[in-house]
Amino acid sequence: MPLPPAPNKRAALLAPSAYRQTVGEDEPEELPAREVTASAAKPAAGRPARKTRAKATVPAATQEQASTAVPAPPPAAPARAPAAKRTAAPKPAAARPVAAPTAATPPAASVPVKTATPKPATRQRAASGLRKMFVLDTNVLLHDPTSLFRFEEHDIFLPMVVLEELDGHKKGMTEVARNGRQASRTLDALVDAQSADIVEGLKLNATGHTAAGGCLYFQTEPLDYELPASLPQGKADNQILGVVAALRRVRTDCEVVLVSKDINMRVKARALGLVAEDYQNDKTIDDVDLLYTGALALPPDFWNKAGKKVESWQSGAHTYYRIGGPLAAQLMINQFVYFEAPGEPSLYARVTEIRDKTVVLETLKDYGSSKHTVWGVNTRNREQNFAMNLLMDPEVDFVTLTGTAGTGKTLMALAAGLTQVLDERRYTEIIMTRATVSVGEDIGFLPGTEEEKMGPWMGALDDNLEFLAKGDGGNAGEWGRAATNELIRSRIKIKSLNFMRGRTFLNKYVIIDEAQNLTPKQMKTLITRAGPGTKIICMGNLAQIDTPYLTEGSSGLTYVVDRFKGWPHSGHILLARGERSRLADFASEVL
């Protein structure tokens, strides 16, 4: 089967682009989720504008800062943005590192703008010429306390009920409570930093966030609005919807957009003819197919085109190739390349140097051969061999492994760790941890010490250690296997994520299993524990996320894969083929 052609552009950092828009609305509801009452909304004359994948912003300097605290008399006819046809951006067709898709230019109608991380790059401007005013739901501030500064030059409006709910969530030691307290401190700092009247709006860049060019408005007086009788007037969600409806009549000079992590809240808003958006800044990428895979197939005509210009030399057990041309601009440090074609010499190499529009490729050690076993384990496919080269390289401090169930992630990480701890004495011990997220209902409190409480979560560790101990001491009898198993367990420590804050690991081999269930903040906490001589391995399956409020795009594992690509001391591999059993492989495909 012919190999896919190489991408024609260098893989770009797939950070959240400004004002991106997802086509679907199937992400899980973010904390805190408020109870929603079904409503029989009045039919609107025109449905709310559907979104386009576009960046629509307006220069801040050309707009007036109008106060929204006191409602102005409504115009003769309510101004409503004309409906814009929703168009979906073309989806990349391959799961390999490609450049982020360019957003389409929006039509002349008012287009809802998506929240995202601001970038210094030049942005397209909205053809409608209208500024945006974003009304934030409480769950946005509790999800990201810095969301106030993520809307570039646009304005932000906070209803009074949002401040009331924020005050109700500030107590406790949970992440939601901490975010609530941080959001309250941020609002207090913005008020203290300015002497202007709060009714006229507060500059969001007053505390040093230069990317935020808009103003923050508080609801200082009641706003008149009418909602269907089926919506309870005292419910916080419905009060926010009423504020958005009132602002649409008052602020005819800008487009009012509700931003909420509550899916049902957004559905109710659209049923009332209001523009509602999800908060997208927490998503690393829109499509997990765009995530960096760590490997690239060379084009079928690679040797014919580059054969005469390739410089090669031998150093020790490795062969090196220096290549140039358009292909060199697409590669990253520690990215793997391979060439497989009938009748042609195969090549499996890793990028070790990028300089002067040329790259140096280093051939790999074949861990699939019986001569190069790692604690009795041999790799069974191409991607496993790539992963083992990263795990056994002392110059690579951070390794991420993703793949479906049964691809050998935990087994290879443990085998490489035992070899480097017990045989090579490179690290002093193995530390293993994972997120304690249940697949089903929680079974309650667990007795014993920290390690005993973590025991039920470490079934994968026990299964793989049983296999590794049997393979190493299989000819030594029962006493030999028992001694080997005792030696292995003496060098493996099981730790809980709850007690990682403030620790420093020196010369440790750290394995973070089921990392897809960690948030980016938790992942940062773990990785920053690494001291001199420590290696960290993050493993997970993005298709098996059990945390209720994480998606494939917002998982901490996706976050670190995207942020660490191209760093000389890190590597990533997507393991594509399962090696557990034919039953497990078939189940992964059809279920």
Stockholm file with secondary structure:
# STOCKHOLM 1.0

chainA/1-591         MPLPPAPNKRAALLAPSAYRQTVGEDEPEELPAREVTASAAKPAAGRPARKTRAKATVPAATQEQASTAVPAPPPAAPARAPAAKRTAAPKPAAARPVAAPTAATPPAASVPVKTATPKPATRQRAASGLRKMFVLDTNVLLHDPTSLFRFEEHDIFLPMVVLEELDGHKKGMTEVARNGRQASRTLDALVDAQSADIVEGLKLNATGHTAAGGCLYFQTEPLDYELPASLPQGKADNQILGVVAALRRVRTDCEVVLVSKDINMRVKARALGLVAEDYQNDKTIDDVDLLYTGALALPPDFWNKAGKKVESWQSGAHTYYRIGGPLAAQLMINQFVYFEAPGEPSLYARVTEIRDKTVVLETLKDYGSSKHTVWGVNTRNREQNFAMNLLMDPEVDFVTLTGTAGTGKTLMALAAGLTQVLDERRYTEIIMTRATVSVGEDIGFLPGTEEEKMGPWMGALDDNLEFLAKGDGGNAGEWGRAATNELIRSRIKIKSLNFMRGRTFLNKYVIIDEAQNLTPKQMKTLITRAGPGTKIICMGNLAQIDTPYLTEGSSGLTYVVDRFKGWPHSGHILLARGERSRLADFASEVL
#=GR chainA/1-591 SS CCCCCCCSSCCCCCCCCTTCCCSCCCSCCCSSCCCCCCCCCCCCSSCCCCCBSCCCBCCGGGSCCCCCSSCCCCCSSCCCCCCCCCBCCCCCSSSSCCCCCCCCCCCSSCCCCCBCCCCSSCCCBCTTCCEEEEEECHHHHHHCGGGGGSSTTCEEEECHHHHHHHHHTCSSSSHHHHHHHHHHHHHHHHHHTCCSCGGGCEEGGGGSCTTCCSEEEECCSCCCCCCCTTSCTTSHHHHHHHHHHHHHHHCTTEEEEEECSCHHHHHHHHHTTCCEECBCTTCSCSCGGGSCCSEEECCTTHHHHHTTTCEEEEETTEEEEEECSGGGGGCCTTCEEEECCTTSCCEEEEEEEEETTEEEEEECCCTTSGGGCBTTBCCCSHHHHHHHHHHTCTTCCEEEEEESTTSSHHHHHHHHHHIIIIISCCSSEEEEEECCCCSSSCCCCCCSSHHHHHGGGGHHHHHHHHHHHHHHSTTSHHHHHHHHHHHHHHTEEECCGGGCTTCCBSSEEEEEESGGGSCHHHHHHHHTTBCTTCEEEEEECTTCCCSTTCCTTTCHHHHHHHHHTTCTTEEEEEECSCCSCHHHHHHHHHC
#=GC SS_cons         CCCCCCCSSCCCCCCCCTTCCCSCCCSCCCSSCCCCCCCCCCCCSSCCCCCBSCCCBCCGGGSCCCCCSSCCCCCSSCCCCCCCCCBCCCCCSSSSCCCCCCCCCCCSSCCCCCBCCCCSSCCCBCTTCCEEEEEECHHHHHHCGGGGGSSTTCEEEECHHHHHHHHHTCSSSSHHHHHHHHHHHHHHHHHHTCCSCGGGCEEGGGGSCTTCCSEEEECCSCCCCCCCTTSCTTSHHHHHHHHHHHHHHHCTTEEEEEECSCHHHHHHHHHTTCCEECBCTTCSCSCGGGSCCSEEECCTTHHHHHTTTCEEEEETTEEEEEECSGGGGGCCTTCEEEECCTTSCCEEEEEEEEETTEEEEEECCCTTSGGGCBTTBCCCSHHHHHHHHHHTCTTCCEEEEEESTTSSHHHHHHHHHHIIIIISCCSSEEEEEECCCCSSSCCCCCCSSHHHHHGGGGHHHHHHHHHHHHHHSTTSHHHHHHHHHHHHHHTEEECCGGGCTTCCBSSEEEEEESGGGSCHHHHHHHHTTBCTTCEEEEEECTTCCCSTTCCTTTCHHHHHHHHHTTCTTEEEEEECSCCSCHHHHHHHHHC
//
